[in-house]
Amino acid sequence: MKLVDRKILLNPGPATTTDTVKNAMVVEDICPREEEFGSLIEGIKTDLVKVVHGEGAYKCALFAASGTGGLEAAITSAVPEGKKLLVIENGAYGARMVKIAQTFGIEVVHYQLEYGDYIDVATVEKLLAEDQTISHLAVVHHETTTGMLNPVQKICDIAHNHKVEVIVDCMSSYAGIPIDLREWNAEYIISSSNKCIQGMAGLVFVIFKESLLPSLANQKRSFYFNIYNQYVGFEKTGQMQFTPPVQVCYALRQAINEYFEETEQGRWNRYQNNWDVLVEGLQDLGFSFLLPYDQQSKILLAIIEPKSEKYDFDEMHNFLYEKGYTIYPGKGAKKSTFRLSVLGDLHEEDINGFLSELKRYMGSL
Ligand SMILES: Cc1ncc(COP(=O)(O)O)c(C=O)c1O
């Protein structure tokens, strides 16, 4: 079964995948307009909603794109002309949503924090109370810039008290951290095929409240990234409007099967255990972290870069890369960091293997 060497990706996706997910891409050639392929997509869309307990109230629009495409679809489809979007930015992915909105001429109310600072929900409340023209709020669940888990439940509750709809970027939390849409009640969440769901890169999905379809029908900002057209187009024809990455869809089917086999709690437990092993090992090596423990996602860790003059991130990266471990640089956090993530098909022995190579590197400094 094994096709290629196993690499340990400690970057926050695209993730290390199982051999069975890789092999699922080797399928007979098929035209995506065939009924058989339509059934595959229908099943994927239904199950993506189930992962976040949205059955009955939520639907899924699936696009061929990277994660950013899904953010663009949600923002451009959701916010009506003449209304404003409140974006909470405490990392680079909040900033990305600001840029998307501005690109399409959507007026943004910007709650900007340093990358690594925790959201003050009283400020969110104040900003919403001050401006009745805000119709939507956008926030990142797991801010991959720093590894911070933002307080989405509280933010959704405040927004809904102000009759404001919520768009949550769940790119690097969906299928890793348990999410229950019956509690959040968020209007839109977005994630992609290559992060905690552990499929291949190439698909992004927006899970949205079905009751929003009539208002979504009025949005014409984008032709390709249009939730209504993409969702209704598939419902009418059983085909995706535009060519999907066929083999990536088969891999996603397999990845979803593996998610349900592992179970929501089982995956979370595995990620948490890997994270605990990683944190302990790094502390033993003398590392410290950007965020306090209770703000951590337990999916990604931003680690303060060593002070040693001999330390060089690229050198450390290359040393570890040669041994089969991929690490990730920092991204504008308020202190200088590098990042390690446990999302993907990773197990305790992988983390221990990484830690012993890192120890060798640190010893060489
Ligand atoms: C929280 C978050 N949002 C958005 C994105 C953007 O995804 P992509 O690079 O697939 O466009 C990422 C990517 O890592 C992310 O972590």
The ligand as an ORCA input file, in Angstrom:
! r2SCAN-3c Opt
* xyz 0 1
  C      -6.949     30.682      9.900
  C      -6.615     30.641      8.429
  N      -7.386     31.324      7.571
  C      -7.137     31.337      6.256
  C      -6.079     30.642      5.727
  C      -5.813     30.739      4.262
  O      -5.836     29.550      3.615
  P      -5.114     29.334      2.195
  O      -3.671     29.574      2.381
  O      -5.449     27.882      1.941
  O      -5.746     30.257      1.232
  C      -5.244     29.918      6.576
  C      -4.086     29.188      6.041
  O      -3.251     28.676      6.738
  C      -5.522     29.916      7.958
  O      -4.752     29.243      8.829
*
